[in-house]
Amino acid sequence: MEMRASGKASSGRRSERPGRQHPRWFSVGILLIISVVGGALLADAAEGSDNVYAFLPTLMFWTGIAIAFFLVIRPAGRGILDFGAVRMRETNYEKASEPSSSAARWALISISIALAAGVLGYRLLHFGELEQTSAFFVGLPTVLSIALALTPKAKSSTGMIIKGMTIGLLLSGILLSEGFICILMAAPLFYLVGLAIGIPIDRYRTKQGQAPGPRVLSLILMPFVLLSIEGVSPSTSLPQRQTVEASHIIAATPQQIRAALAETPTFNPDELPSFLALGFPTPTAASGSGLSLGDRRVIHYGESRTIFSVAETGPRMVRFVNVLDESVLSNWVGWDQSIVRWRAVDPSHTEVTWTLTYDRRLHPSWYFAPWEHYGSRLAADYLISSLATP
């Protein structure tokens, strides 16, 4: 009798589950269609171009296959994209629990979808030539953070955001190759945005026992929307012209300093400061000499080059202006001019001052301006020791 009663109770509990209005394969079909269409769009965007995005359609397709696989083998009633009635069985968020396998599935699916959205967002920003603006460095991590923070059954929104961000940054470093140093510099900003969104959501869930609604999410997102517009247009851009200066006292006469500057540049990568040796493009060869008006210096970075020309010269100074920059650095810094001044300190020592003027091309300014100022200051020091020292 007790077993029969227990069976009835169990049957009663099963009957409480909301009915499914669509078969499981409907969800699988939707995901596969999204993956194939998204892959086709990316393939069309990458066709005829020599870039890594030719690989992404395959990546998206197999992501869809993986998601479909998990949907097919999921336990009944525990899958995603169930289009039937959905209700919360527990009002307290902290009491809600799911088997670890189901939670892992949700995490994998959410991260896959978030990364696919990130790839699409990057492509759109790249198409609109906004990949150097705050729309990319603040707006994109904001979108990823919200997508990851709202993962169903996640124990911690902040933890899910950090996991998803880390996977996305690692994949981006592998796929983008030369842009890895830029990603490395941007990683703290991505994590900062993720933490600033995840922590308030977690606190709200802990205090209120439920996920934040549209009004609360709007309040959390508003500051990031405003921060995302810097650099998108001239009216939303802060001043970009920057100047740095470095000075060294060298054991040489002014005549020796001038003669050293007139020679063909030579660069020793082993002498680069540690920061500049992290992965920034470094010169592989150089040509040109002389300090007469119009004399040029051609700096080669593999197949790309940067050209400076002498625009002004005098007994104690020379000014070089940038006339061409094909290097990857031009995406981050726009070199304007380089002024070298020197003066005798005593008969055997000369003070050399190297001033670099450039345009900062990365936004937001509050984050990238200090990094670029620091790197340019190190570059000025390196130029004095490499080119102005006999």
N, C-alpha and C positions, 0 to 999 in steps of 0.2 A: 504493500500500500504506500509506504513512504517513497519507494522508488518511482511508483506511478505518479505520485503527487509531485515529486521532484521533476519528472519528465514533463508534466503539465506546466509547472512553473517555468521550466526552461523554454518550452514551446511558447509560453506567453511572452517571455522576454524577446524571443526571436520575432514574434509578430509585431513588436513595438517598432521595429526598424522601418523607416520610411521606404515605400516602394520605389523601384527604379523605373524611370520612365523611358530610358534608352538602354539598349544592350551595351555590354562592355566594349564590343568592337566599334561602336560609334565613336567613343573617345579615342581609340587607337587610330581610326581613320582620320579624325580631325588632326591629331598630332603629326601623322605622316604627311598629310596634305600641307600643313604649315612648314614642315621641314623641307619637303621637296620644292615648294614654291619659293621659300626663302633662299634655298640653295641655288635655284635657277636665277633668282634676281642677283645674287652675289656673283654667280658665274658670268652673267651678262655684264656686270660692272667691271669684272676683272678681265674680260676677254680682250686680248690684244695688248694687255699691260704686263709688264715684267715685275710683278709683285707677289707677295705671299698670299694674297686673298684668293688666288686661284685654288688654294687648298681648302678654303673655308666651306665651299658647298659640300664637299665630302664630309667634313667635320660635322656640319649641321645635319646632314642626312643620317649619319650614324648616331648622332645624339637623339634624333627622332626614333631610330630603331631601338636604342637602349630604353628610352622612355616607354615606348610601346611594349617592349618585353616585360618591363616591370608592371605595367597595367594588366597584361595578360595573366601573369602568375600571381597577382596580388590576392590576398584572402578576400572572400566575398564581403562586400560592404565596407572595405577599407581603402578603396582606390580613390584617385582624384578625378576631377571632371565628371562626377556623378551629377547628371542634370536633373535628378529627382529632387524631392523636398529635402532640405538640409536643416538640421536643428542642432543646437548646442545641448548636449546631454548633461553638462555640468556647468554651473555658473561661476565657480571659482577656477581661475586660470591655473593656479598652482596645483589644483587637484586633478586637472585633466592629465591623462596618461595614455600612452600608446606603446605597443610592443616596440622594442629597439629596432627590429627589422623594418617595421613600418616607418618609424622616424627616420631611419637611414635612407629609405626610399624617398621620402619627402625631401630630405636634404639634397640628395643627388638630383632629383627632378628640378627643384627650385634653383639650385646652382647652375644646372644646364640651361634652364630657361633664362636666368639672369645674364649668363655669359653670352647667350645668343642675342639677347636684347642689347648687351654692351657692344657686341660686334656691329650690329645694325646701327646703333647710335654713333659709333665711331665712323662708319661709312658715310652716314648722313652729314656728320660734322666735317669730315674730310671733303666731301663733295661741295659743301658750302664754304670751304676754306676757313673753318673755325677751329681747327685742331690745335691751334696755339693760344686759344682764348680761354677765359674762365668757363665758357660753356662746356669745354672738354674737361678741364682739370677740376672743376667744382660740380658742374651740372651732371656729367656722366656718372661720377661716383655717387651723386645723390640719387639718381635713378636706380643704380645697382643696389644701393643701400635700402631703399624702400622695397624693391622687389625681394630682397633677401630677408629683410626684417619682418615682412608679412608672411613668411613661410609657415604654413599650418603645422601645428604640433611641435614647433621648435622650442626647446627649453629656454633658449636665450637668443633674442634678436641680435644682440651685440656679437655673440659668438658666431652666429650664422653669417653675419656681415663680414667679420674678420676672415672666416674661412673662405667665403666666396671671393673676397677681394684678393686674398693671397693667391688662390688658384688663378684668378684672372690676370694678375700681375705677372705671375710666373709664365703663363702661356703667352702673354704679350711680349715678354722679354725674349722668348724663344722664337716667336714668329717675326718680330720686328727687327731683330738683330742689331743694326746700327743704332736704332732708337732705344736700346736697352738703358743707356746712361740717363736718358731723359725720363724713362719709366722709373729708374732707381731714384732720381731726384724727386719725382712726383709721388712716389709711394707714401711718404709721410703725410702728404696732403690728402691722398685717397683714404688712408686710415683715419685721419683726423675727421674728415667728413663722415665716415662710417660710424665712428664712435659718437660724434655729436648727434647723429640720428638714432642710433641703436640704444644708447643709454636712456634717453627720455622715454622711448617706447617701452623698454623693459620696466622702468619705474612705474609707468602708467599701468601696465598690465599687472604688476605686483600689487599696486594700491587699489585698482578698480576691479581686478579679477576678470578683465576682458580686454580684447584688442582695441586700440584707439580707433575712434570713428573718423569720418572725413573732416570734421571741424578741428579735431586735435591734430590730425596729420597736416592740415593746412597751416596751422600755427607753427608746427615744427619745420615745415618746408619753406615757409615764407622767407626767412633770412638767406637760405641757400639759393632761392630763385633770384634774389637781389644780387647775391655774390656771383652768380653765374653769368651776368651780363657784361662784366668788364672785358673790354677788348673786342666785343662783338661788332661795335661800330665806333667811329671816331668820337661820337658824343658820349660814349660810355667808357672811353679809354682814358687812363691817367697818363701824365707825361712819361715818355719812354726814353728820352735822351739822358744818358748817364755819362759821367766822367770819373775816371780813377787815375791815381797817380802813385808812382813809386820812385824812391830816390836811393841811390847807393853812392858811397865814396869809394872810388877805385884807385888803386896804386898805378896811375898812369898820367901822362900830361894831356892837355886838351888836344894837341895835335895827334897823339896816339889814339885818342877816343874817336876823333873825326875819321882817321884812317881805318879804324876797325868798322865803323858804321858804313864806310864806302865799299867794303868788301862784300862778296857774295855770302849771303846768310848760310850758316851751318847750324843744325839743330841736333842735339844729343838727347834722345828720348829717355836715357837713363838718368838725366839730370832734372827731369820734370818733377814738380812738387807732387806729393802723393795724391792730392785732390784731383789734379789735372791728369793723373795717370790712371784714374778709375775706369776710363773707357772713352774719354773724349777723343775725337779724331786728332791725330798728331801728324805733323809734316813728315813726308817721306823723302822730299827733295826740294831744292830751291835753286833759283837762277837769278841773274841780274846783279848789277853793281853800279857804283858811282853815286854822287850826291848832286849832280847837275839837274836843273829843271827838266822834268820829263823822264828821268831815269827810273826804271821799274825794278820791282822785286816780285818774282812769281813764286808763290809757295804752293807746292803740290801736295795733295792729300789723296794718294792713289790716283784715280782717274779724274778727280776734280781739282780745282785750283783756285787760289785767291791772289789777286794782283793789286799791289800798291804802287803808286807813282809819286815821285818827289814833286810837291807843289810849291814848296818854299824852302829856301836854304839861306844860311848866313854863317858868320864866323863861329857862333856858339849855339846854333840850333839847326834843325832840319824838320820839315813837316811832310809826312807821307799821307796821301789820301787813298781810300779804297775805290778802285774803279771796276772791280769784278770780284764776285764771291760765289763760287759754285759748291762750296763745301757744305757738309751737313750742319756745321755750326751756324750757317746763315739762317737756319730755321729758328734758332734760339737767340742769336745776337747779330745785329746788323752793324758791322764795323764802319765807322765814319772816317776818322783820321787818327794818326799817331804822331805825336810831337815829342822830339827828343831835344833836351837842352842840357848843356854842360858848362861848368865854371870851375876855374882853378881854386882849390882850397889852399894849397901850398905848392912849392915847385915840383913836388912828385905825386901829388894827389889831386883828383878831380871829382867833383860831385856831378853825377849824371841823374837827371830826372826824366822819366818816361811817362807821358800822359796819353791815355787811351780814351777816345770818345766813341760811344756806341749807342745803338738803339736797342732797348730791351724788347724782345718780340714774344715773350711768354707772359701770360696772365694767369692768376691775379698778381698784381705788383707787390702786395704785402708779403707774398710768399717767395716769388722768384727774384725780385729785385735784390734782396740780400745775398742770395746764392750767386747771382750773376756778378754782383759787385765784388764778392769775395774771389770768385774765379778769375775775373779780369785783373784784380789787384795782383794775384799770383802770376798771371801771364805777363804783366808789366815787369815784375821782378825777374822773371825768367828771361825776358827779352834783353834786359840790361846785362845779365850775366852771360848770355849767349852771344849777343850781337854787338854790345858796346864795350866789352872787355877784351883788351888785346891778348 
